[in-house]
Amino acid sequence: MSEAKRLAAVKAIDYVEDGMIVGVGTGSTVAYFIDALAPWRDRIAGAVSSSEQSTARLKLHGIEVIDLNTAGTLSLYVDGADECDPHKRLIKGGGAALTREKIIAEASKTFVCIIDASKQVPILGKFPLPVEVIPMARSLVAREILRTTGGQPVWRDGIVTDNGNVILDIHNLSIVDPVGIERELNQLPGVVSVGLFARRPADVVIVGAEPPIVL
Ligand SMILES: O=C(CO)[C@H](O)[C@H](O)COP(=O)(O)O
C-alpha cells in the first residue's frame, strides 16, 4: 500500500509552482510528499506545517517552515486522509493533527488530498471519527457524543495533540449528513475541532496508482 501512497504524493508535485508557500499536512502519505518536495527547496518560498512531525521532516530536507500568520492565504495545501467519499469529503485525524490540518485547509485556495484506493468509501464513518477535545471536557463531550450521535466515543488514551489536547474517536457512525454532524459536534463546549472535512472538502483527490487517478 505504501507504493500507492508514494505514487499519489509524487503526482501532487504537479500542483507546486515556483515561489509558492506550500501547506503541508501530516502522515505517512505526506511524508512521501515532503520527500518529493525536497528538490524544490530553493524554488518554493517555504512551507506551512500542520504538525511537529511534518515540521521535523521539512527541516531535515532544508525546507523553510513559515508561520501561517506570516504566510497569509496559501495557494496550495497537500494532505492525506483516512477516508474520502465521492464528494471529496474526508475523515482526517488518524495522526491526531486534525486541528492544524483544518486551519491550513481553510487558509488554502486549493486542497489536494493524496490517498491510496483503500481510503475511498461510499459513506464516511467506518473509520472512527477523531474529535480533538480540551482535556477537562473529555467525559462531558463523550457523554454528549453518545447522546446526540449514537456513536461510541473512545478516548485515544496516551495521545496528547500538538495543542496539548486529547482525542476521542467516535466508532460506529454512518455519516449520511457530514456537514450536519460536523456543525453539531463543533458546537459542543470543549470540542476544539472535528476530523470531518465536509464544509471544506478537498478540491482535488489523487488516488495512488500506476498511473495516478486524479479526481
Ligand atoms: O489526518 C491525518 C493525520 O492527522 C492523515 O492525513 C491521515 O491519518 C492519513 O494518514 P496516512 O497518510 O498515514 O495514511
The ligand as an SDF file (V2000), in Angstrom:
LIG
                    3D

 14 13  0  0  0  0  0  0  0  0999 V2000
   -5.2800   13.1030    9.0030 O   0  0  0  0  0  0  0  0  0  0  0  0
   -4.1520   12.6900    9.0850 C   0  0  0  0  0  0  0  0  0  0  0  0
   -3.2730   12.9960   10.2320 C   0  0  0  0  0  0  0  0  0  0  0  0
   -3.9600   13.6830   11.2470 O   0  0  0  0  0  0  0  0  0  0  0  0
   -3.5820   11.8650    7.9890 C   0  0  0  0  0  0  0  0  0  0  0  0
   -3.6750   12.5680    6.7890 O   0  0  0  0  0  0  0  0  0  0  0  0
   -4.3680   10.5730    7.8820 C   0  0  0  0  0  0  0  0  0  0  0  0
   -4.3650    9.9240    9.1350 O   0  0  0  0  0  0  0  0  0  0  0  0
   -3.7930    9.6500    6.8090 C   0  0  0  0  0  0  0  0  0  0  0  0
   -2.5390    9.1960    7.2160 O   0  0  0  0  0  0  0  0  0  0  0  0
   -1.6370    8.2630    6.3070 P   0  0  0  0  0  0  0  0  0  0  0  0
   -1.1880    9.0760    5.1470 O   0  0  0  0  0  0  0  0  0  0  0  0
   -0.5050    7.8570    7.2180 O   0  0  0  0  0  0  0  0  0  0  0  0
   -2.4610    7.0640    5.8820 O   0  0  0  0  0  0  0  0  0  0  0  0
  1  2  2  0
  2  3  1  0
  2  5  1  0
  3  4  1  0
  5  6  1  0
  5  7  1  0
  7  8  1  0
  7  9  1  0
  9 10  1  0
 10 11  1  0
 11 12  2  0
 11 13  1  0
 11 14  1  0
M  END
$$$$
